[in-house]
């Protein structure tokens, strides 16, 4: 579908001067939006492009999920109602030790299907096993991604060197063969699992190969306090001392952060991946989004894995992110709906290195989703921006396009075998539980 026209649609264009454009059409050619216009479609265009009837659906940018661990989708629901340290060390890590290539592929496929079905077109993923398979499955699914072979700093010097070498080589390979859709980065797990010497080597390699960086940081109060006890400085300031922020970087969580740290991060090539549902579920706390916004930081949204969320629905993440801040601050104006939508779309796209994406404008890549406007919870239909954040959910998404290629049509996945994915996910889960 290199050249087509989607007509009889209503455009929802967050981040632009005109939010809603009713009775419109979108012309797509070679993966790019080349024209947006009002109906009727000119006859000349109909002669040269295939016309598709949008059936009066709403069309909006797809979502950019800036933090996920797709293989962990197999662990959905295995360990609820536990704090992070106990959750990781006693429940998650022992089960992850049972993951082989087959299970990683089953979990990843499950996550890809879930993301497409709920309107996500691109994601950032970090995991330490079989990331070459994650790359291949993502390419086949037609999605966009930034991937990393995650690194935990446990083991001998030789083992750490091997992890870093593998992470660098995979990232460079993905940059070459990902067709601009799938890219590589370096993602040490966290300052509490990666000692300073290892982080220095990772940063050096990131600079050498011009790769972006990412890490989990300041997720819990205990993590921050333990780091101060061990190194005499908070993890965020420690990363600055190590030169982490000299490369474009994605800092995930930032729940326990001070105003001095936020001031330090100003004017640095840093994005924040805010994961409110995971942070709340693990009892880690609530990130100070209003203070980050006031400091001018680039804020995005991520779901984290389904082991700690327990879904990948970015509509839910938007709603929860907004309501949580309002409740915490006892201020209904703490965050605006428009800002939340921008975090999930245009800001996320920029963070993932797809700066021309996340918008419905001429010249942007054709990454968009279609929503059923007949759902009863989306009426009265006039307040569309409000509905995006406070009423809509992933089940309302009917169609998904990435680079002009349709990945879902009328709720049916076109690039993935959903029945096989469900079967293999359950079979692999049973193997994990059986030990």
N, C-alpha and C positions, 0 to 999 in steps of 0.2 A: 504493500500500500504506500508506494513512494509519493504519490500525488493524489490527494483527495480533498473534498470540501465537506465539512460537517455543517449542515444547515438545520434550521428550526431548533435553535438552542437559545438559552439565556446565559450570558457570561457573567461569572462572579470573579472580579479582578482585584483582589486585595493588593495593597501596595501601589495602586494607581489612583489617578485623580477621580476616576469614575468607577465606583464599586460594581454596579450592576448595569449590564448592557442587554436589554431584552430584545427578543426577535432578531437574533444575529446569526452570522455564519463565521466559520474559521476555515481558512485555506491552509493546508499543510503540504509542503514539498520538501523531500529529502530530509525529513526529520525536523523541519523548522516551520514555525508559524510565519507564513509570508504575507497573509492579509487577514484582517478582521473587519467585517462589514455588517451593515444592516440588511435585512431581507427586503426584497427578494435577491437571490444570487443572480448576478448578471448572466444573461444567456451565453455570452462569450466564454465565461468561466466554466459554465456547465458543459460546454463542448469539449473543453480540454482537461477537465478533472472529473474524477468519479465523485458523485454526490451521495452522501449518506444522510439519512433523516435522523436527526437527534431526538425526535419525538417530544420536543418541549422540555428536555432535561436541562438541569443546571450544569454548567461546565466550569471547573475551577482548577487551579494548579494542584498537582499532586504534592504529597508530603515528603519531607526529607528528615528521616529519623537519624539523629546524630549519635546514637549510642545503642548498640545491640550486641548480643552474643548468640548468633543464630543456632549453633549446634545445641545450645542449652535448652532449646524448645522441648527436647525430650524430657526435661526435668520439671516441666510445669506441674506445680502442685505437690511436689514431693516433700517440701519442707517449708511450711507456713508458720507464721507467728513466732519467729525467732529473731534475735538480734544478729547483726551482720557477722561478727566474729564467729559465733557459734554456728550460724547458718552455713558459713563457708567451710570452716574447719571440720565440723562434725557431720554435716549432711551433704553439702555439695561436692567438695573435693573428693571424698571417698567414692561417690557415685561417678564423678567425672573420670576417675581412674579406670572405670570399666568401659569407657567410650573407645571404640575402634573406628576405622574408616567408615564402615557400614552405618554405624550409629550416628556419626557426625553428619553423614550425608542425609540420613533420615531426619535428623533434627533440623538441619539447614533447609531441606525441602519443605518441611512443615512450616518453618518461619517465613520462607519466601511466599508460599501460598497464602498465609495469613496476612502478610503485609500487602500483597497485591489486592486481596479481597477487601481490605479496609482502606485502600487509597494511597498507600506508600509507594513512591516510585524510585526512591534511592535511600541508602542507609550506610552508616559507618559500622563496621564489624571488627571485633577483635576476639581472637581465640588462639589457643596454643596447639591445637591439633588439626592436621589435615586441612589447612587453609587453602591448599591447592584445589581440593575438592569444592570448597565453598566458592572459590573463584569460578570454577567450571560450571557449577550449578547456577550461579548468578548470571553468567553469560547466557546460558541456555534459557533461563527464565525471561531474559530481556530487560532486567532491572539495571539500575545504576548503583554503584557502591564504591566506598573507600575501605579497603581491607588491610588488616595487619596480622601477621603471625605474632600474637601476644607473647610477652616475655616476663617470666617470673624469675627473680634473681636467686633462686636456690640451686645449689650444686657447685661443682668445682670450677676453677677458672676456665678449664678447657670446655666444660659443658656450657658455661655462659657464653663463651666465645662462639661456640657452635650455634647456639640459639640466635645470637645476633647476626651471624653470617647468613643463616637461613632466612631470617626476617628481612634482611637487606636484599638478598637475591630474589626472594619472592616479590617484594615490593617493586623492584626494577623490572622483573619479568611482567608483572601485571601492568605496569605503566606502558610497556612496549606492546603487549598483546591484548590489552583490554579495550581497544578500539575507542578510547576516550570515554567509555562508559564505566569501566571498572579500573580503579587506580590503587596504588599502594602507599602505605605510610608506616611509621614505626611507633609502636605502642607498648612501652614498658607498663606492666600491670599497675604499679602504684609505688610511691616512695617507701611504703612500709614493707613491700616485698622485693624491692630492688635497691641494693645498697648504693651509696654515692659513686663508688668507682665504676660500677656497672652502668649507672645512669650517664656518667661522663663519656663512656665509650659509645653508648647509644646516641647521645647528642652529637658526638664527633662524626659518627657515620651519617646522621641525618644532615649535618652541614655539608659533608663531603659529597653526598648524592642529591642534595636539595630535596629531601623528603620532609613532609610535615610530621609532627609529633603529637602524641596523645597520651593521657594517663588518667587514672582515677585518683582524685585527691580531695582531702578535707571532707570525706564522706561522713565520718562520725567524730564526735567530740573526743572519744578515747584515742582514736587514731592520731589526732592533732596533739593531744597531750603526751602520748607516748613518744611521738617524734621530737617534741620539745625536750623531753627528758633525756632522750638518747643523743640528740645532736645540738641541743641548745637553741633551736630555731624551729619555727613552724614549717611544715612541708612546703607550703607555697613560697615562702621566702627562701627555703633551701633550694628549690628548683631554680629560682632566680640566680642564686649564687653559682649554680652549676651551669648556667647558660641555656636553660631549657627554652626560655621565651625568645631566644634569638632566632628561632625557626618558627614558622606558623604552627600553632599548637591548639589542640582541643583539650580543655580541662573539663573532666566529667565530674559532676556532683556539686562541689563547692558549697556544701551545706553549712559548714562551720568556718566562716571567713570573716575577717575583721575589716573595718573601714581602711586601715592602713594597708592591708593586703590588696584591697580593691583599688586604692590609689596607686599602689605599686604596679598593678596590671594595666593601668591606663596607658594608652598609646603604644601598646605592644601588640604584635600580631597574634592575639589570643581570642579564641571563641570559647564560650561556656556551653556545655551540654547539660541542660537542666532536666533532671529525671524525677519529677515530683512523686509519681506513683510508687516507684521502687523505693525512694527514700522514705516515704511515709510507711510503706508496708513493712520495711525492715526496722522501723522505729529509729531511723538515723537522724531525722529532724526535717526542717523546712528551710530551704535555701532563701536568702534575703534577696529576692528578685528585684524588689523596688530599689534597694541600695545598689545592686549591680547596674540597673538601668540608669540610675542617677550618676553612676561613675562612668557611664558611656561604654560599658562592655557589650560585646556582640553576643547576644543571647539566642540560643536555639533550644529545641526540645528533643529529648530522646526517651525511649521506653525502657532501656536496659533489657535484660533477658526476661523470658516468660517464667523463669524460675523465681523471679523476685517482683513480678508486676501484677498479674500473670497473663497479660495479653499484649499485643503489639498494635493496638488501635490508637492511632494518633489523634482521632477525634476525642477519645476519652482523655488522652494526655492533655490536650488543650483545655478541656473543661475543668479537669482536676487542677491543673496549674493555675488557672484563673481563680477558682473558688478557694483554693488553699491559701493564696495570698490575701484575698479579701478577709477570710476568717482570721488569719494570723494577725493581720494589722488592724482588724476591726474597722476596716475602711473599704467600702464597696468600690472605690475608685483606685485601689492599690495598683491594679493593672487593667488595661483596656482590652476589649475583645480584639480590636484591630492589631494591637501589639502581639497578642498571643498567636494570631493567625500568621503574622509576619515571622515569628519565631519558628513556626512549623513549616513554613514554605520558603520565602525568599532568603531569610537569614540562614536556614539550614542548607539551602543550595549553595550559598556563598562559602559556608564553612567546609562543605565537601568538595570545593573546588569547581563547582558548576555555576559560576557567577552569572551566566546568561540565563539561568533557569529560575524556576520558582515564581514566574510571572506569566500572565496571559497577555502578551504584547507581541506585536510584530517584530520579528527578528529573534525571538526567544525559541529555545528548543521546544518541540511539541510533546511536553510531558504534562499531561492533564488527566483529570478524572471527571466522570459524569455521575450525577446524583439524581435519584428519583425524587421529583418534587411532589409526588402524590402522597408520600408518607404522611399519615395523619398528624404526626408530631411536628411537622414542618409547616403547619398552618395556624393562623393566617400567614400567607407566604411573603408578606411585604418586608419583614424584618430579617433579611437574609444574613447579614453579618452576625447578628445575634444568634440566629439558628446554627451557624457554622460552629460556634463555640459552646453554646448552652443547650442545644437540642439535638443536633445531628449525631450519628454514630456510624461506624464502619459498615454496618449492614445496609446503609442507604446508598452506598457506592454501587453503581451498576456496570460501569465501563472504565477501563484504565488504558492509557496510551503512554508509551515511553519512546522518545525519538520518532514519534509518528507511528510506531508499531503497536497494534492493539494486543494487550496482554489479557484482558478480560472483556467479554461481551455479554451483556444482559446476565451478569452474575456467573457466567461460565468461564473458567480459566482456559485460555487458549494455548499457553506454553507449558503448562504443568498438568500432570495426571493426578487430579485430586483424590480419586479413589485409591490409587496405588500408594500415594503419600500417607493417607490415613492408615492403611493396612500396615505399611512398613514402620510407621511411627509407633503404633501399638505393639507390634511384634518386638521391636528393639527395646521399648520401655520394659516389657515383661522380662526380657533377658537381663536388663540392668537390675531390676528388683530381685530377680532370682539369684543374682550374684554370680 
